[in-house]
Amino acid sequence: MLIRRAYDEWPEAVRHPVRGEVIAVVAGVVAVACATRGEVRQVAAVAVLAAGAVAWRDPMPWRVVLLVLAIGLSASGRADHAWTGAEPRQIGPFEGWATVVGDPQPYDRSTRVVLSIEGERFELWTRGRAVRIRVAEWSGGERVLVAVERERLDPERAGRVVWEHVVGEIALVWAADVRAGSPAAQASNRVRGLIEEGAAALPASDAALFRGLVVGDDRDQPPEMVDRFRASGLSHLTAVSGQNVAFVLAAAGPLLRRLRPGPRWAVTLGLILWFAALTRFEPSILRAGTMAALSATAFALGRERSPARILGLAVTGLLLLDPLLVRSVGFWLSAGATAGVIMLGPRFAARLGTFGFLATPLGITLGAQVGVVVPAMLVFGRLPLVSVPANLLAVPVAGAVMLYGLPAGLLAGAVPAIAPVVMFPCRLGVRWVDTVAALGARLEPGGSATWAGWLVLVGVVGVVAALGSGKNRHPDGGPPPHR
């Protein structure tokens, strides 16, 4: 009865202009509950809940507070179960069929692939040239006949790959036959194969970047390319990101608008699921796809579609379903950048009106940078100064490649004779993005000069924002009158 009454009060609570913060509190509670272990998790969850409650200017109905606490405790239980399952049930020799999870990832002198064996995931590192070449030909979803030796991971490595549900490592004894996977896996591999054939009309490095932009296939990107994109703050473009979901839905927009509300909602969800499978369910795609699905559902039901609330609900739902996702750096970079864009971007843009038509893209870029500063510093130890101008120059063109590239790649792969013509705009686009990354990496000062540059940039933006705010105020010191 208590939960039922709380559920009845929940919609009214979250529609309140202030009480909508409850969504952010729930997301924080669930994130803390999933990220920590033992009794400290429950204490931290209650602490976050209390801090959120203090932040509300109006008292929250106590039943809603209890419901938030119940969600936090539920997340705690889900996390306990997930962490318990992060240990292998069986170790030792295995001979039989294994399923390839994702695509093999090539490195300088090795190739990594994750195999699912009897319902558990193990990572395999191959270092011999002949074996590496053979393993690199595997595709996600395929089944391979192998003989392996299963072992436990060392604690440090286990903590780094736990978000992938990898419970151990394997040593390969031999590998033999390869079979196609499920119908869904075969369909995804066919589409990726067509795009790869279409990209073959481009130079090798351009083709690798193109596939990364469109479907997240970064296997053939040379280390030099990866390094310059990281150094220029454009690493989010070398693999699939949440932007891709928006562009796929935009490309399908003319068709979706012709459908009735019910079929439109169903086709939209199907399209999101298809693209998530095509891109191997990357964390950023899961976040963006969940948000898109929630937005489509709210639209179909005639409900409010606040981006901040949808983000909070998406983070909460994903972590409740998969608590180990909280350890994914890509997930937090995606969620942080999105939070910065939707919460800070418009405010920055409004304050930077002095920059004219650049105010909006500059505000959005600054918001995204603020959103990723914590995970970027904790994981990579740097936040490139050139990332602001580099993103302003590269992201619009990369977005055009994402929007045009998927249908163009499919067409070029299906009709190779016209591939050079169809793919020419993509060649220009990826070459522009790569050039911006190269210039950014060359101009990035690095070290203390980067931080000094950030201080100067923040100071300049602050002064411009203050001047812009002063111009928009009424002469008597109050806000401008409504017209």
VOPAGU-2260 file (C-alpha; in pm, 1 decimal, decimal comma):
REM VOPAGU-2260
SITE   aa  ch    i         X         Y         Z
SITE  MET   A    0       0,0       0,0       0,0
SITE  LEU   A    1     284,5     236,8      88,2
SITE  ILE   A    2     462,9     172,8    -240,4
SITE  ARG   A    3     136,3     216,5    -428,9
SITE  ARG   A    4      71,1     556,1    -269,9
SITE  ALA   A    5     430,9     661,4    -334,8
SITE  TYR   A    6     392,3     557,9    -697,9
SITE  ASP   A    7      77,3     770,6    -724,9
SITE  GLU   A    8     262,3    1074,0    -588,6
SITE  TRP   A    9     571,7    1021,7    -803,5
SITE  PRO   A   10     447,4    1182,3   -1129,0
SITE  GLU   A   11     334,9    1497,8    -951,7
SITE  ALA   A   12     663,3    1515,6    -763,6
SITE  VAL   A   13     884,1    1494,1   -1068,4
SITE  ARG   A   14     673,4    1742,1   -1265,3
SITE  HIS   A   15     737,1    2006,5   -1001,1
SITE  PRO   A   16     992,4    2263,1   -1127,4
SITE  VAL   A   17    1208,6    2206,3    -818,7
SITE  ARG   A   18    1122,0    1849,2    -730,8
SITE  GLY   A   19    1232,5    1733,1   -1069,3
SITE  GLU   A   20    1576,8    1719,5    -904,5
SITE  VAL   A   21    1461,9    1392,6    -753,7
SITE  ILE   A   22    1559,0    1223,1   -1080,4
SITE  ALA   A   23    1919,0    1338,1   -1043,2
SITE  VAL   A   24    1921,0    1223,2    -679,9
SITE  VAL   A   25    1792,6     879,6    -780,4
SITE  ALA   A   26    2061,9     851,5   -1047,9
SITE  GLY   A   27    2326,1     952,0    -793,6
SITE  VAL   A   28    2203,0     703,4    -536,9
SITE  VAL   A   29    2196,9     420,0    -789,9
SITE  ALA   A   30    2542,4     510,5    -923,9
SITE  VAL   A   31    2695,7     514,3    -575,3
SITE  ALA   A   32    2519,4     190,0    -484,9
SITE  CYS   A   33    2657,7      18,0    -794,6
SITE  ALA   A   34    3009,8     161,2    -779,2
SITE  THR   A   35    3089,0      70,7    -417,8
SITE  ARG   A   36    3077,6    -256,3    -229,0
SITE  GLY   A   37    2995,5    -360,3     126,7
SITE  GLU   A   38    2835,2    -151,8     399,3
SITE  VAL   A   39    2994,6     170,4     272,9
SITE  ARG   A   40    2760,1     154,2     -25,6
SITE  GLN   A   41    2445,5     178,5     184,0
SITE  VAL   A   42    2595,6     459,7     392,1
SITE  ALA   A   43    2705,6     649,3      80,7
SITE  ALA   A   44    2364,9     601,1     -82,9
SITE  VAL   A   45    2184,7     745,8     218,0
SITE  ALA   A   46    2435,3    1032,9     229,7
SITE  VAL   A   47    2370,0    1120,7    -134,5
SITE  LEU   A   48    1997,0    1097,6     -71,4
SITE  ALA   A   49    2022,8    1328,9     228,8
SITE  ALA   A   50    2232,7    1580,7      34,0
SITE  GLY   A   51    1976,7    1582,6    -244,2
SITE  ALA   A   52    1691,8    1629,2       1,6
SITE  VAL   A   53    1865,0    1930,1     157,2
SITE  ALA   A   54    1904,0    2082,4    -190,5
SITE  TRP   A   55    1527,1    2093,8    -241,6
SITE  ARG   A   56    1370,1    2423,5    -152,2
SITE  ASP   A   57    1030,7    2265,8     -90,6
SITE  PRO   A   58     975,9    1967,4     136,0
SITE  MET   A   59     951,1    1639,1     -54,2
SITE  PRO   A   60     659,8    1405,7      32,3
SITE  TRP   A   61     803,0    1148,7     271,6
SITE  ARG   A   62     660,9     860,1      70,4
SITE  VAL   A   63     860,8     973,4    -232,5
SITE  VAL   A   64    1173,9     993,2     -15,7
SITE  LEU   A   65    1111,3     637,1      96,8
SITE  LEU   A   66    1062,1     530,7    -263,6
SITE  VAL   A   67    1396,5     686,3    -356,9
SITE  LEU   A   68    1559,1     501,2     -68,5
SITE  ALA   A   69    1393,9     176,5    -179,6
SITE  ILE   A   70    1535,3     223,1    -530,5
SITE  GLY   A   71    1880,4     279,9    -380,5
SITE  LEU   A   72    1856,8     -37,0    -172,7
SITE  SER   A   73    1732,5    -228,1    -476,6
SITE  ALA   A   74    2036,1    -105,8    -669,3
SITE  SER   A   75    2251,6    -220,3    -378,8
SITE  GLY   A   76    2109,0    -570,5    -402,6
SITE  ARG   A   77    2147,0    -577,3    -779,6
SITE  ALA   A   78    2510,1    -465,8    -746,9
SITE  ASP   A   79    2582,5    -737,3    -489,6
SITE  HIS   A   80    2448,0    -998,5    -728,4
SITE  ALA   A   81    2644,7    -854,5   -1021,7
SITE  TRP   A   82    2973,7    -838,2    -832,8
SITE  THR   A   83    2925,4   -1192,1    -708,0
SITE  GLY   A   84    2886,3   -1307,6   -1066,7
SITE  ALA   A   85    3212,9   -1137,6   -1165,6
SITE  GLU   A   86    3407,8   -1445,8   -1054,9
SITE  PRO   A   87    3442,8   -1749,1   -1286,1
SITE  ARG   A   88    3235,1   -2051,6   -1192,6
SITE  GLN   A   89    3473,4   -2287,4   -1367,6
SITE  ILE   A   90    3842,3   -2274,0   -1455,0
SITE  GLY   A   91    4066,8   -2523,6   -1629,4
SITE  PRO   A   92    4055,6   -2682,2   -1974,9
SITE  PHE   A   93    3764,0   -2644,7   -2214,2
SITE  GLU   A   94    3709,6   -2787,2   -2559,8
SITE  GLY   A   95    3401,1   -2699,0   -2762,1
SITE  TRP   A   96    3208,4   -2412,2   -2916,2
SITE  ALA   A   97    3251,9   -2054,5   -2793,2
SITE  THR   A   98    3073,6   -1734,8   -2903,0
SITE  VAL   A   99    3269,3   -1427,2   -3011,1
SITE  VAL   A  100    3158,3   -1123,0   -2808,5
SITE  GLY   A  101    3216,3    -806,2   -3007,7
SITE  ASP   A  102    3494,0    -782,2   -3265,0
SITE  PRO   A  103    3864,1    -862,2   -3213,8
SITE  GLN   A  104    4064,5    -557,0   -3107,8
SITE  PRO   A  105    4411,4    -531,9   -3266,7
SITE  TYR   A  106    4700,8    -374,5   -3075,6
SITE  ASP   A  107    5066,7    -323,3   -3165,6
SITE  ARG   A  108    5179,1    -682,3   -3119,7
SITE  SER   A  109    4867,2    -862,2   -3004,5
SITE  THR   A  110    4495,6    -900,8   -3065,8
SITE  ARG   A  111    4232,5    -917,3   -2793,2
SITE  VAL   A  112    3898,3   -1089,5   -2825,6
SITE  VAL   A  113    3632,1   -1182,5   -2570,6
SITE  LEU   A  114    3476,6   -1530,4   -2592,4
SITE  SER   A  115    3164,0   -1651,1   -2417,3
SITE  ILE   A  116    3215,9   -2006,2   -2288,1
SITE  GLU   A  117    2931,3   -2185,1   -2112,1
SITE  GLY   A  118    2766,9   -1853,1   -2029,2
SITE  GLU   A  119    3085,0   -1686,2   -1895,5
SITE  ARG   A  120    3308,8   -1433,9   -2070,4
SITE  PHE   A  121    3684,9   -1473,3   -2095,4
SITE  GLU   A  122    3938,6   -1253,5   -2271,3
SITE  LEU   A  123    4192,7   -1401,6   -2508,3
SITE  TRP   A  124    4518,6   -1230,7   -2606,2
SITE  THR   A  125    4690,1   -1372,3   -2915,8
SITE  ARG   A  126    5047,0   -1270,6   -2998,4
SITE  GLY   A  127    5170,7   -1503,8   -3271,9
SITE  ARG   A  128    5139,1   -1351,1   -3618,4
SITE  ALA   A  129    4958,6   -1648,3   -3773,3
SITE  VAL   A  130    4714,5   -1679,2   -3484,5
SITE  ARG   A  131    4655,2   -1303,9   -3477,9
SITE  ILE   A  132    4564,3   -1302,2   -3845,7
SITE  ARG   A  133    4321,7   -1588,4   -3797,3
SITE  VAL   A  134    4156,6   -1442,1   -3487,8
SITE  ALA   A  135    4126,2   -1098,5   -3653,5
SITE  GLU   A  136    3895,7   -1255,0   -3912,8
SITE  TRP   A  137    3637,1   -1346,9   -3649,1
SITE  SER   A  138    3328,7   -1127,9   -3613,8
SITE  GLY   A  139    3099,0   -1059,0   -3323,0
SITE  GLY   A  140    2829,2   -1321,2   -3275,6
SITE  GLU   A  141    3011,4   -1598,0   -3461,1
SITE  ARG   A  142    3074,1   -1938,3   -3299,6
SITE  VAL   A  143    3423,4   -2087,6   -3302,8
SITE  LEU   A  144    3545,4   -2435,0   -3212,2
SITE  VAL   A  145    3835,0   -2396,1   -2968,8
SITE  ALA   A  146    4042,5   -2569,6   -2706,4
SITE  VAL   A  147    4148,3   -2332,5   -2427,4
SITE  GLU   A  148    4275,3   -2319,5   -2071,7
SITE  ARG   A  149    4063,0   -2098,4   -1847,1
SITE  GLU   A  150    4235,7   -1897,2   -1573,1
SITE  ARG   A  151    4148,3   -1625,3   -1322,4
SITE  LEU   A  152    4236,9   -1262,3   -1379,1
SITE  ASP   A  153    4461,7   -1070,2   -1143,6
SITE  PRO   A  154    4260,5    -824,8    -930,0
SITE  GLU   A  155    4382,8    -511,3   -1108,7
SITE  ARG   A  156    4295,3    -644,6   -1452,4
SITE  ALA   A  157    3963,2    -781,1   -1326,7
SITE  GLY   A  158    3860,9    -436,1   -1208,9
SITE  ARG   A  159    3937,3    -284,5   -1550,2
SITE  VAL   A  160    3732,8    -529,7   -1756,0
SITE  VAL   A  161    3451,3    -608,4   -1512,5
SITE  TRP   A  162    3212,6    -374,3   -1695,5
SITE  GLU   A  163    3236,6    -612,0   -1993,7
SITE  HIS   A  164    3137,3    -901,3   -1762,6
SITE  VAL   A  165    3474,2   -1064,6   -1830,7
SITE  VAL   A  166    3544,9   -1308,9   -1547,1
SITE  GLY   A  167    3878,3   -1458,2   -1655,3
SITE  GLU   A  168    4138,4   -1506,4   -1925,6
SITE  ILE   A  169    4211,3   -1799,5   -2153,0
SITE  ALA   A  170    4515,8   -1944,3   -2322,4
SITE  LEU   A  171    4440,4   -2072,5   -2670,6
SITE  VAL   A  172    4548,3   -2429,6   -2746,9
SITE  TRP   A  173    4392,8   -2450,1   -3092,7
SITE  ALA   A  174    4108,4   -2298,8   -3295,8
SITE  ALA   A  175    3925,9   -2473,4   -3578,4
SITE  ASP   A  176    3586,9   -2424,6   -3743,7
SITE  VAL   A  177    3392,7   -2098,8   -3748,8
SITE  ARG   A  178    3014,4   -2089,5   -3780,5
SITE  ALA   A  179    2773,7   -1800,8   -3832,8
SITE  GLY   A  180    2597,9   -1685,6   -3520,5
SITE  SER   A  181    2233,2   -1605,8   -3455,1
SITE  PRO   A  182    2015,6   -1450,3   -3728,7
SITE  ALA   A  183    2052,2   -1110,1   -3560,1
SITE  ALA   A  184    2431,5   -1144,3   -3550,6
SITE  GLN   A  185    2439,6   -1251,8   -3915,7
SITE  ALA   A  186    2227,7    -953,6   -4016,5
SITE  SER   A  187    2453,1    -709,9   -3827,5
SITE  ASN   A  188    2766,1    -862,5   -3977,8
SITE  ARG   A  189    2619,4    -836,3   -4328,5
SITE  VAL   A  190    2549,6    -465,4   -4281,8
SITE  ARG   A  191    2895,4    -404,1   -4136,4
SITE  GLY   A  192    3043,6    -603,7   -4423,8
SITE  LEU   A  193    2863,8    -388,3   -4680,9
SITE  ILE   A  194    2986,1     -71,0   -4513,0
SITE  GLU   A  195    3339,0    -209,4   -4505,8
SITE  GLU   A  196    3319,3    -287,4   -4878,4
SITE  GLY   A  197    3187,6      61,2   -4948,6
SITE  ALA   A  198    3465,8     216,7   -4738,4
SITE  ALA   A  199    3722,2      27,7   -4947,0
SITE  ALA   A  200    3680,4     302,9   -5206,8
SITE  LEU   A  201    3864,8     535,4   -4966,3
SITE  PRO   A  202    4235,0     533,5   -4876,8
SITE  ALA   A  203    4311,2     291,8   -4593,7
SITE  SER   A  204    4342,7     547,9   -4312,7
SITE  ASP   A  205    4035,4     739,9   -4429,3
SITE  ALA   A  206    3837,1     415,4   -4452,4
SITE  ALA   A  207    3934,1     321,5   -4096,0
SITE  LEU   A  208    3822,8     659,4   -3961,3
SITE  PHE   A  209    3503,3     645,8   -4167,8
SITE  ARG   A  210    3404,5     308,3   -4020,5
SITE  GLY   A  211    3478,3     440,1   -3671,6
SITE  LEU   A  212    3257,6     743,7   -3725,8
SITE  VAL   A  213    2967,0     548,7   -3874,6
SITE  VAL   A  214    2949,3     213,1   -3693,4
SITE  GLY   A  215    3222,9     228,0   -3429,6
SITE  ASP   A  216    3455,4     -12,5   -3610,5
SITE  ASP   A  217    3795,8     117,1   -3498,6
SITE  ARG   A  218    3994,6    -203,2   -3555,8
SITE  ASP   A  219    4209,1     -71,8   -3840,5
SITE  GLN   A  220    4279,6     276,7   -3708,6
SITE  PRO   A  221    4658,7     319,5   -3688,3
SITE  PRO   A  222    4807,3     406,6   -3346,7
SITE  GLU   A  223    4922,5     744,0   -3479,9
SITE  MET   A  224    4563,0     837,6   -3562,0
SITE  VAL   A  225    4437,5     731,5   -3220,6
SITE  ASP   A  226    4715,4     934,7   -3052,0
SITE  ARG   A  227    4644,8    1256,7   -3241,5
SITE  PHE   A  228    4272,2    1234,6   -3178,3
SITE  ARG   A  229    4337,2    1189,2   -2807,9
SITE  ALA   A  230    4585,9    1473,7   -2797,9
SITE  SER   A  231    4338,4    1710,0   -2966,2
SITE  GLY   A  232    4037,3    1611,7   -2753,1
SITE  LEU   A  233    3859,4    1443,0   -3044,3
SITE  SER   A  234    3890,9    1081,7   -2931,9
SITE  HIS   A  235    3512,8    1058,9   -2899,4
SITE  LEU   A  236    3498,1    1073,8   -3279,5
SITE  THR   A  237    3728,4     777,7   -3347,8
SITE  ALA   A  238    3457,8     538,0   -3229,5
SITE  VAL   A  239    3080,7     541,0   -3231,6
SITE  SER   A  240    2915,0     787,9   -2993,4
SITE  GLY   A  241    2571,0     892,4   -2882,1
SITE  GLN   A  242    2548,9    1138,9   -3170,1
SITE  ASN   A  243    2514,6     848,9   -3410,3
SITE  VAL   A  244    2176,2     750,9   -3267,2
SITE  ALA   A  245    2041,4    1101,2   -3323,7
SITE  PHE   A  246    2168,9    1106,7   -3681,6
SITE  VAL   A  247    2023,5     764,1   -3760,5
SITE  LEU   A  248    1682,5     877,2   -3634,7
SITE  ALA   A  249    1719,2    1203,3   -3826,7
SITE  ALA   A  250    1794,8    1011,4   -4145,9
SITE  ALA   A  251    1485,1     797,7   -4089,2
SITE  GLY   A  252    1275,9    1103,7   -4003,4
SITE  PRO   A  253    1096,6    1140,1   -4341,0
SITE  LEU   A  254     976,6     779,3   -4315,6
SITE  LEU   A  255     884,9     798,3   -3946,6
SITE  ARG   A  256     675,8    1111,7   -3994,6
SITE  ARG   A  257     453,8     928,4   -4243,9
SITE  LEU   A  258     353,9     666,7   -3984,6
SITE  ARG   A  259      76,3     678,5   -3729,9
SITE  PRO   A  260     181,4     738,7   -3366,8
SITE  GLY   A  261     169,9     372,5   -3261,9
SITE  PRO   A  262     365,1     228,7   -3556,8
SITE  ARG   A  263     602,1     527,1   -3544,2
SITE  TRP   A  264     687,7     448,0   -3182,4
SITE  ALA   A  265     740,1      77,2   -3258,9
SITE  VAL   A  266     955,9     145,4   -3566,1
SITE  THR   A  267    1161,1     402,5   -3373,0
SITE  LEU   A  268    1236,3     154,6   -3095,4
SITE  GLY   A  269    1317,0    -114,0   -3350,8
SITE  LEU   A  270    1553,8     120,1   -3532,2
SITE  ILE   A  271    1729,2     210,5   -3206,6
SITE  LEU   A  272    1768,4    -156,3   -3114,1
SITE  TRP   A  273    1896,6    -241,1   -3462,8
SITE  PHE   A  274    2160,0      32,5   -3452,5
SITE  ALA   A  275    2266,1     -65,3   -3100,5
SITE  ALA   A  276    2319,8    -422,2   -3219,8
SITE  LEU   A  277    2503,0    -298,1   -3529,8
SITE  THR   A  278    2747,9    -102,0   -3310,7
SITE  ARG   A  279    2797,1    -392,5   -3066,0
SITE  PHE   A  280    2602,4    -228,1   -2781,0
SITE  GLU   A  281    2874,4      19,3   -2691,5
SITE  PRO   A  282    2810,1     200,3   -2357,2
SITE  SER   A  283    2764,9     538,7   -2524,9
SITE  ILE   A  284    2511,0     386,3   -2764,0
SITE  LEU   A  285    2326,1     221,4   -2476,2
SITE  ARG   A  286    2299,9     559,3   -2303,0
SITE  ALA   A  287    2191,7     744,7   -2616,6
SITE  GLY   A  288    1958,7     467,0   -2730,9
SITE  THR   A  289    1786,5     449,1   -2393,2
SITE  MET   A  290    1737,9     824,6   -2389,8
SITE  ALA   A  291    1598,0     815,9   -2743,4
SITE  ALA   A  292    1361,6     532,5   -2652,0
SITE  LEU   A  293    1239,7     718,6   -2342,0
SITE  SER   A  294    1189,9    1036,4   -2543,9
SITE  ALA   A  295     996,1     849,7   -2813,4
SITE  THR   A  296     778,9     684,7   -2549,5
SITE  ALA   A  297     710,0    1016,5   -2375,6
SITE  PHE   A  298     617,4    1170,6   -2711,3
SITE  ALA   A  299     380,7     884,2   -2790,5
SITE  LEU   A  300     214,6     921,0   -2449,4
SITE  GLY   A  301     197,6    1301,0   -2468,4
SITE  ARG   A  302     427,6    1344,6   -2167,1
SITE  GLU   A  303     689,9    1609,3   -2099,9
SITE  ARG   A  304    1032,3    1535,2   -2252,7
SITE  SER   A  305    1284,2    1716,7   -2033,4
SITE  PRO   A  306    1633,2    1611,8   -2150,8
SITE  ALA   A  307    1777,0    1631,6   -1798,4
SITE  ARG   A  308    1510,1    1402,8   -1656,9
SITE  ILE   A  309    1540,5    1162,3   -1947,9
SITE  LEU   A  310    1917,4    1144,6   -1889,0
SITE  GLY   A  311    1863,2    1074,2   -1518,9
SITE  LEU   A  312    1607,3     805,3   -1593,3
SITE  ALA   A  313    1833,7     648,4   -1857,3
SITE  VAL   A  314    2132,4     634,1   -1620,7
SITE  THR   A  315    1914,0     493,2   -1343,0
SITE  GLY   A  316    1751,1     229,4   -1562,0
SITE  LEU   A  317    2074,4     114,2   -1725,1
SITE  LEU   A  318    2256,1      81,6   -1393,9
SITE  LEU   A  319    1967,5    -108,0   -1239,6
SITE  LEU   A  320    1972,7    -349,1   -1532,4
SITE  ASP   A  321    2353,8    -374,4   -1546,4
SITE  PRO   A  322    2523,2    -240,5   -1230,6
SITE  LEU   A  323    2871,4    -321,5   -1365,0
SITE  LEU   A  324    2822,0     -58,7   -1635,3
SITE  VAL   A  325    2916,0     192,9   -1367,3
SITE  ARG   A  326    3281,0      89,3   -1420,6
SITE  SER   A  327    3278,2     179,4   -1791,3
SITE  VAL   A  328    3479,3     493,6   -1867,9
SITE  GLY   A  329    3294,2     531,0   -2196,8
SITE  PHE   A  330    2961,1     528,7   -2016,8
SITE  TRP   A  331    3060,1     809,3   -1780,3
SITE  LEU   A  332    3222,6    1017,1   -2052,7
SITE  SER   A  333    2903,1     984,9   -2257,2
SITE  ALA   A  334    2673,6    1060,9   -1963,8
SITE  GLY   A  335    2893,8    1347,6   -1841,8
SITE  ALA   A  336    2918,2    1510,5   -2182,5
SITE  THR   A  337    2542,3    1481,4   -2229,3
SITE  ALA   A  338    2475,9    1631,1   -1887,5
SITE  GLY   A  339    2705,6    1922,7   -1966,8
SITE  VAL   A  340    2544,0    1981,2   -2304,5
SITE  ILE   A  341    2183,5    1983,0   -2182,3
SITE  MET   A  342    2233,1    2151,0   -1844,7
SITE  LEU   A  343    2520,3    2393,7   -1900,1
SITE  GLY   A  344    2533,2    2437,7   -2277,3
SITE  PRO   A  345    2221,9    2657,6   -2311,2
SITE  ARG   A  346    2326,4    2870,9   -2013,2
SITE  PHE   A  347    2674,0    2924,6   -2154,1
SITE  ALA   A  348    2529,1    3005,1   -2497,1
SITE  ALA   A  349    2291,4    3261,6   -2346,9
SITE  ARG   A  350    2582,4    3430,8   -2171,5
SITE  LEU   A  351    2806,1    3430,4   -2476,9
SITE  GLY   A  352    2578,7    3625,1   -2710,3
SITE  THR   A  353    2873,4    3853,4   -2790,8
SITE  PHE   A  354    3012,8    3575,1   -3011,3
SITE  GLY   A  355    2708,7    3592,8   -3239,7
SITE  PHE   A  356    2639,4    3277,0   -3439,9
SITE  LEU   A  357    2923,7    3101,7   -3253,8
SITE  ALA   A  358    2751,9    3145,2   -2916,6
SITE  THR   A  359    2548,4    2823,7   -2936,3
SITE  PRO   A  360    2821,4    2585,5   -3062,2
SITE  LEU   A  361    3073,4    2742,7   -2823,8
SITE  GLY   A  362    2834,6    2711,0   -2529,5
SITE  ILE   A  363    2754,3    2348,8   -2615,6
SITE  THR   A  364    3124,9    2264,6   -2655,5
SITE  LEU   A  365    3216,3    2425,8   -2323,9
SITE  GLY   A  366    2928,0    2246,1   -2153,4
SITE  ALA   A  367    3047,0    1910,9   -2286,5
SITE  GLN   A  368    3403,6    1980,7   -2171,7
SITE  VAL   A  369    3285,9    2066,3   -1822,1
SITE  GLY   A  370    3079,1    1748,5   -1817,3
SITE  VAL   A  371    3376,9    1521,9   -1891,3
SITE  VAL   A  372    3645,8    1700,4   -1692,4
SITE  VAL   A  373    3628,1    1467,2   -1389,8
SITE  PRO   A  374    3638,6    1128,5   -1569,8
SITE  ALA   A  375    3886,9    1262,9   -1826,2
SITE  MET   A  376    4128,9    1376,3   -1556,8
SITE  LEU   A  377    4088,5    1065,4   -1344,1
SITE  VAL   A  378    4141,6     824,0   -1633,1
SITE  PHE   A  379    4354,6    1005,7   -1891,2
SITE  GLY   A  380    4514,2    1270,8   -1671,8
SITE  ARG   A  381    4465,8    1547,6   -1925,1
SITE  LEU   A  382    4210,9    1782,2   -2078,8
SITE  PRO   A  383    4354,2    1925,5   -2403,3
SITE  LEU   A  384    4327,3    2301,1   -2436,8
SITE  VAL   A  385    4278,3    2273,2   -2812,4
SITE  SER   A  386    3972,2    2053,0   -2759,9
SITE  VAL   A  387    3740,8    2356,6   -2769,7
SITE  PRO   A  388    3840,1    2492,7   -3113,3
SITE  ALA   A  389    3904,9    2141,0   -3243,2
SITE  ASN   A  390    3553,0    2028,8   -3155,6
SITE  LEU   A  391    3404,4    2346,9   -3302,1
SITE  LEU   A  392    3578,2    2272,6   -3632,0
SITE  ALA   A  393    3549,4    1893,4   -3646,1
SITE  VAL   A  394    3217,1    1795,0   -3488,1
SITE  PRO   A  395    2983,7    1954,2   -3748,0
SITE  VAL   A  396    3170,0    1786,6   -4033,5
SITE  ALA   A  397    3189,5    1456,2   -3845,4
SITE  GLY   A  398    2814,7    1480,3   -3789,4
SITE  ALA   A  399    2758,3    1524,2   -4162,2
SITE  VAL   A  400    2969,3    1213,6   -4228,5
SITE  MET   A  401    2767,2    1016,8   -3972,3
SITE  LEU   A  402    2438,5    1130,8   -4125,3
SITE  TYR   A  403    2536,2    1070,7   -4487,5
SITE  GLY   A  404    2785,3     791,3   -4435,4
SITE  LEU   A  405    2557,0     506,7   -4325,4
SITE  PRO   A  406    2327,8     505,5   -4633,3
SITE  ALA   A  407    2618,8     601,4   -4858,7
SITE  GLY   A  408    2834,5     317,3   -4728,5
SITE  LEU   A  409    2555,5      65,7   -4776,1
SITE  LEU   A  410    2489,9     186,9   -5130,4
SITE  ALA   A  411    2860,0     188,2   -5218,3
SITE  GLY   A  412    2900,6    -162,5   -5080,0
SITE  ALA   A  413    2599,9    -292,8   -5271,3
SITE  VAL   A  414    2699,5    -124,2   -5601,5
SITE  PRO   A  415    3082,4    -111,1   -5611,1
SITE  ALA   A  416    3083,6      54,8   -5954,5
SITE  ILE   A  417    2953,4     381,5   -5812,8
SITE  ALA   A  418    3142,2     358,7   -5481,7
SITE  PRO   A  419    3411,4     620,8   -5565,5
SITE  VAL   A  420    3147,0     880,6   -5652,4
SITE  VAL   A  421    2913,6     801,4   -5362,8
SITE  MET   A  422    3196,0     796,8   -5109,0
SITE  PHE   A  423    3372,9    1112,4   -5230,9
SITE  PRO   A  424    3189,2    1343,9   -4985,4
SITE  CYS   A  425    3284,2    1105,3   -4703,8
SITE  ARG   A  426    3647,0    1120,7   -4814,7
SITE  LEU   A  427    3642,7    1500,6   -4792,4
SITE  GLY   A  428    3470,3    1487,9   -4453,4
SITE  VAL   A  429    3701,0    1238,3   -4284,6
SITE  ARG   A  430    4007,6    1409,8   -4431,5
SITE  TRP   A  431    3890,5    1739,7   -4278,7
SITE  VAL   A  432    3830,4    1579,5   -3937,6
SITE  ASP   A  433    4169,1    1406,2   -3943,7
SITE  THR   A  434    4343,4    1728,4   -4045,6
SITE  VAL   A  435    4183,3    1915,8   -3755,3
SITE  ALA   A  436    4300,0    1641,6   -3519,1
SITE  ALA   A  437    4654,8    1657,6   -3657,2
SITE  LEU   A  438    4672,7    2037,2   -3624,3
SITE  GLY   A  439    4523,5    2022,1   -3275,4
SITE  ALA   A  440    4777,2    1763,6   -3161,0
SITE  ARG   A  441    5058,7    1976,3   -3301,4
SITE  LEU   A  442    4934,9    2297,4   -3136,4
SITE  GLU   A  443    4846,5    2148,8   -2797,2
SITE  PRO   A  444    5096,8    2306,2   -2553,4
SITE  GLY   A  445    5086,2    2029,3   -2293,5
SITE  GLY   A  446    5194,7    2030,0   -1929,8
SITE  SER   A  447    5154,9    2343,6   -1721,2
SITE  ALA   A  448    5101,7    2553,5   -2033,0
SITE  THR   A  449    4773,1    2369,3   -2091,9
SITE  TRP   A  450    4645,6    2457,9   -1746,4
SITE  ALA   A  451    4758,7    2817,4   -1783,6
SITE  GLY   A  452    4572,0    2830,9   -2112,5
SITE  TRP   A  453    4257,4    2692,0   -1948,6
SITE  LEU   A  454    4278,4    2963,5   -1680,5
SITE  VAL   A  455    4306,2    3230,6   -1947,3
SITE  LEU   A  456    4018,5    3078,9   -2147,5
SITE  VAL   A  457    3794,1    3057,5   -1842,1
SITE  GLY   A  458    3880,4    3417,0   -1753,7
SITE  VAL   A  459    3803,4    3546,2   -2102,7
SITE  VAL   A  460    3475,6    3354,5   -2120,1
SITE  GLY   A  461    3382,4    3481,4   -1774,3
SITE  VAL   A  462    3445,0    3843,8   -1871,0
SITE  VAL   A  463    3252,0    3807,2   -2197,1
SITE  ALA   A  464    2965,8    3637,6   -2012,0
SITE  ALA   A  465    2954,6    3916,0   -1753,0
SITE  LEU   A  466    2954,4    4184,9   -2020,1
SITE  GLY   A  467    2681,9    4003,6   -2211,1
SITE  SER   A  468    2475,7    3968,3   -1897,0
SITE  GLY   A  469    2513,5    4339,1   -1820,7
SITE  LYS   A  470    2390,1    4438,9   -2164,4
SITE  ASN   A  471    2077,7    4232,5   -2119,0
SITE  ARG   A  472    1976,2    4397,5   -1793,6
SITE  HIS   A  473    1730,7    4685,5   -1748,2
SITE  PRO   A  474    1885,1    5028,8   -1681,8
SITE  ASP   A  475    1749,3    5028,7   -1325,8
SITE  GLY   A  476    1945,3    4713,9   -1247,7
SITE  GLY   A  477    1661,7    4469,3   -1285,3
SITE  PRO   A  478    1601,4    4213,3   -1556,4
SITE  PRO   A  479    1485,6    4332,2   -1897,4
SITE  PRO   A  480    1108,3    4388,3   -1926,4
SITE  HIS   A  481     893,6    4128,6   -2099,4
SITE  ARG   A  482     771,2    4227,9   -2440,5
